[in-house]
Amino acid sequence: MPAVAAPFEPPGVACAPPTAVAPLPPLRLKRGEDRRLRAGHLWVFSNEVDNEATPLVELPVGALVRVLSEREQFLGYAYVNPHALICARILSRSAAHPPDRSLLAHRMRVALALRERLYRAPYYRWVFGESDGLPGLVLDRYGESVVGQIATAGMEALRTEIEAAVAEVVAPHVLVWKNDGSARELEQLPRQVLTPIGRMPEELLVLEGGLTFSLPLAIAQKTGWFYDQSGNREQWRRLVMPGTRVLDVCSYAGGWAITALTRGAREALCVDASEAALALARRNAAANGVSVGTERGDAFDVLDELVRRGERFDAIVLDPPAFIKRKKDIPRGQAAYRKLNQIAMRLLERDALLVSCSCSYHLAAEELLGLIQAAGRHAGRFVQVLYSGGQSPDHPVHPAIPETRYLKAFFCRVTRE
């Protein structure tokens, strides 16, 4: 057998052994608390941690850890926030792939492949948190601009790596962090707006259904456009009849009303509490060759006033903000959804279309439908459900995480009994 050559060493210099990478600190769970994670969920709650074996308080906010079962079985890599109820979120289940820029870029490429299969132009939610394996991160595309939100301390700790991955995968002209949502307060993070790539644009441009909408970033809600409703607005296009009079409640930039007008509706009225949003709706309508009426005020108060004036509409859209943000809000929120639908039914013509939406995760679809039916009974109306919608496919649902299914939309024909 030929001799094996020794590795080359410069004269007088010995080869150093490879540098060992210290393993990430462990986070051990109590007995039986690994079942939900094994089923695919990504969250660890603080009461599931074995604090005697691995005290949460000793871990820095945003630190990366190895999540282990009580039998020392590896369950995944996660980031932690010892001060939050959801104290850890899984980023990787492969022991060979700890969270780093490479993993982030891979997740983003997989998410991008889905959206490019679904949409012809880059106007969509590119990353939807847990559903795309990146818990706490949202990224929306507006052509060559990306607007994102980071909702967790763990993702905030990875922000520099996320920015590098975004640049690597789509090379946007602009990346804006619109981190001004209340969810950051739960993680003890400051509200801020940052532009790590490019220059902050004054406005974002959205293309949807052949229409163009502009969104000034200064007044834009969340990440700008509500892409989650784009599929429902496509269904709305098919159901709105020419010549109808439309009421768009909680209209924001006027997406529902303007869509209806460009499909032949004769008139549309937008209702919103924000004058800036109503001004934006009027401007977007003009940009698409139509015009909208506007009424500023609390939705309940404005609808009550419309009832007093004897107004009637052929189609009404109810797209309010979440009335139920926490479990303790459920009774009051249910009453609010029922009341809103009840007033709306008093404004409908004898044979009309009602689109009733809820983005409250804590209100199940069947519960919203029950509230619509109760409102119909109280108003002496007969309700038929024509279509049941949810969030658009750029907001995919993770089958093991029910929290990722949040949007409900019922398209109802409402007639007098």
N, C-alpha and C positions, 0 to 999 in steps of 0.2 A: 504494500500500500504506500503510495507516495506520501511524503511528509507534508503536513499542513503548515503553510507559511504563517509565521507569527505576525500579528498586526504591527503596522509601521509605527515606530516611536521615534520622535526626534532624539538625537543624542542627549543623554542626561535628563530626559523628561519622561516621567511615567504617565501612562494614560489614566485619567481620573475616571472613576465609575460614573455611570449616568446619574444625574441629579434626581433624587426621589421626590415625587410630588406628594405633599402631605394630603391625606384624605380629608374630605370635608367632615365637619363635626356631625355626629349622629343626632337624630331626633327619634326617640323610641316611643311607640304607641302602647297604650294599655292593651291588655288581653282582649281580643275580639274586635278591637277598633279598626282593624285593617280591612274589614269586609267591604265597606263602601269604596275604598280605594281600589281594591282588587276588582270590583265591578266596573271601574272606569272613572269614578269621580276624581276630582283633582284637589278637593279641599280637605284640610285637616283643621278640626275645631280644637280650641284650647283645652276643653275638658276630655279630649281623647289622648292627650299626651301623658306619658309616664314621667311626671315632673320629679320624681325621686331619682330616676335613672338619668334623665336629661332635663334639668331645670330650664324652662323657657326663659326665665329672667336672665339667665347667663348668656343668652344669644343676642348679638347685636341686631338691631332693626335692619332688615334687608339681607341678612346673611344667608348664604347658601348652605344647605344641610343634606345629609343622607337620611331619608325617612326609613325607619326599620320597624318591623313587627316586634312583638314581645319575644319572638323566637330568633331575633336577629336577622330575619329575612329582609333583603333589600326590596323596598317598594318604590323608590324613585328619588330623584333629586328635586328639592323644593327650595323656595325662598321663604323666609319667616318674618313675621312681625309679632313679637311676644305680647304686644299691647292690644292686639285685635282679636275679636271672637274667632274669625277665620285666621288662625295663627300661621298657617303654612299652605302653599299652593304648589302642586307638582308641576315641574317644567319638563322633566325627562324621566322615562321609566327604564331606560337603558343604562346599566352600570358603566358601559363603555363610552357613554356620551354625556358627560356633565354639561351643565349650561354654560355656553360661551358664545362668541360671535358666530361661529360656524353653525351651531344649533339654531340660533335665532334666524340666521339667513335661510337655513333649510326650511324651517317652519314657514317663513314668509314666502318662499318659492312655492311650497305646496299650496298655501292659501291663494297665491296669485294664479296658479294653474286652474283652480276651480273658477275664479272670477273671470278669467280670460275665456273659459269655456262657456260661461253664461252670458257675457256682455261683449258687445262689439267695440265699445269705447270705454276708456278708463274713468268711469264715473260710477263708483260703487264703494261699499265697505270692503276694504281689502283684508283686514284682520279683525276678527270678532272674538277677542278674548279667549276664554276657555274652549270655545268650539273650534278654534284653530291652534290649540295647544300653547297659547301664549296668554295665560290668565292675567288680567289686569291691564291689557293693552288693546287699544282700539286704533285702527288706522283707516282713514277714508281717502279715496283718490278723487281729485278734481283735475282731470287732465294731467298736466305736468306738476301739479301741486299735491302735496300730501298733508292732511291735517290729522293729528293724533291726539289721544288722551291717555295718560298714564294714571291709573286709579289706585295703585298699590305701592307700598314702600319697597317691595322687592323689585318690581319693575323699574321704579325710580332709581334704585341702585345700579341697574343695568342700562340706564338711559344712554350712556355714551356708546355702549356696544350695540344697542338698538339703532341708534342713529347711523352707525357705520354699516349695519346690516341693511337698513333702508336704502342708503346710498349705493350699496353693492348690488341690490336686487333690482331696483327700478330707476336709480339715478335721477330723482326728481329735481326740478329747478328750485323748488321751495319745499321745506318741511317746517310746519308750524306745530308746536305743542300748545294746544288750547286746554291747558290744565286748570280750568277755572270752575270745575264742578264740585258740588258739595261732597261727593264720595271721597275726595281726597282728605277731607277733614276727619273722616272715620279712621284714616291711616296716619293721622297727625302730619299731613303733608301740606305745604303752603299752596295757595292758589296762585297760578302764574301763567303767563303767555310768553312763549319763547320761540325764536326762529333760528335754529342751529344751522340750517341750510338755506341759502338764498336770502332774499329780502321779504319782509312781511307784506303780502299783497293787501291792498285796500278792500278788494272784493274777490270772492270765489265765483266761478262760473260752473253751472250745472246743466247738463243735457239729459233730459228725460222725456221719452215718448215723443221725440221730434220737437220738443219745446226747449226754450232756453230760459234759465233763471239765474239771477245774480244775487249774491249774498254778501253784504258788507260784513267783514269779520268782527267789527266793533259791536254789532248787535246780534250776530249769529248765535243761535242756541246750540248748545253742546258742540259737536264738531261741524256744524253748519247746516247740512241738509238731512232730512229724515229719509235716508235711503231705505229704511226698513218698510216704508209704506209704498215703495215704487210698484211692487207687484199688485197691491190692492188698487192703486190708482190706474193700473192697466185694466183691471176688471171694471173699474168705474167708467172708463172710456167706453166699454162695450155696453154698459147698462144705461148710461145717461141718454135720454131721448132728446132729439132736436126740439127746440121750443120750450124746454123746461125752465122753470125759475128755481134757482139753486141757493141754498144757505150753507155756508162753510163756517162752522163753529170752531173756534180756536184755530184760526186759519194760518197763522204765522206768515209765510211768504206767499200764500195764495195758491199752493200747488193744486189742491182739489178744485177750487173755483175756476182757475184758469184752464185747467184740463177740460172741465165741462164746457166752458165757453167756446173753446176751440173745436169741440165736438158738436156744436150747434145749439147749446143752451142759449136762451134769449136774454137771460139776466142772472147775475150772481151777486150775492151779498156776503162779504167777509166780516166775521166778528172776532175780535181779539182784544185782550186787555192792554196790548202794547201799541201805541200810536206809531212807533218806529216800524213795527212789523206790518201794520196796515199801510203805511207809506210805501214799504217795500212791495207789498202785494199790488198796490196800484201801479208801481213802476214796472214790475214784472209783467203785469197784464198788458201795459202799453207796449212793452218790448215784443210781445207775442201777438200784437194787433187786435187786442180786445180791451175792455174796460170793466172794472169791478166797482160795486158800491161797498162802503165800509161803515161799520158801527163799532166804536170803541167802548169797552167796558167789560165788567165781569159777565161771563157767559150766561149765568143764571138770570142776572138782572136784565141783560139785553133781551134774552128770549122772553122773559116775562113782559117786557115792554112791547115786543113785537106781537105777543098775544093780545095785549090791550088795544093795540092799533088795528087788530083784525087782519094781520098779514097772513098770507098762505104761500106755501112753497111746494113744488112738485118733487124736489129731492133735497134732503138734508144730510150733511156729513157732520158727525160728532167725533172729533179727534182730540180729546182733552189731554192735558198732562196727567201723570199718574196720580190718582186720588188715594191710592194705597201704596205707601212706600215701606211700611213695616206691618207686621202682623197685628199690632195693637190698633192700626188704622182701619182694619177690615170693616167693622160695623158702620163707622162714619162714611167710609169710602163707598160701601155698597149703597147706602142711602143717597149719596151724591150721584152715583151712576143712574140709579133708578129715577131720581128727580129730573136729571138732565134729559133722559129719554122721554120721560112723561111730558115735560114741557114741549119738547120737540114734536111729539105726536100731535099736540094741540095746534101746531103750526102747519101740519101736512094737509094737502088737498085730499079729496076723497079716495083717490087711488094714487099712491105716491111711493117713493123710494127713500128708505132710511139706511144710512151706513153708520153703524155704531161701533166705535173702537175703544179699546182699553190697552194701555201699555203697562198695567199693574200686574207684576208676576203673581202677587198674592191673590188675585182674582182669577179663578179658573174660567175657562171658556164656557162651561156649562152654567156657571154662576152668573156670568154676564148675560147669557141667553135667558136665564130665568128672570133677571132683572128687567130685560127688555120686554119679556112676556108679561110680567107684572105691571109694567108701565102701560102696556097695550090694554090690559084688562081694565085698569083704572080709567083710561081715556076712552073706553068703549071702542077699541080698534082691534081688528083681526090682523095678526102678524104671520107672514110666511117667509121663511129663510130661503133666499135664492142662492146664496154663496157664503161660505165660511172661510175667511182668509186669516193668514198669520203674517209673520215677518217674511220679507223677501229672501230669496235663496242666498244672497250675499251675507245673510245673518243665519248661517246653518245652525240647526239644533243638535247639541251633543246628547245622544240618547241616554247617557248615564247621569246627565246634569239637567234636571228639570228646570233649573233657574235660567237656562239659556232659551227656553220657550216662554216668551213673555207677551207678545203682541197678539191681540185678538181683534177681528173685524167681521161683523155680521152685516151682510147686505140683505135688507128685508123689504119685501113689499108690504105696505101697510094700507089697509082699506077700512072703510067704515062698516060696522056690523049691521 
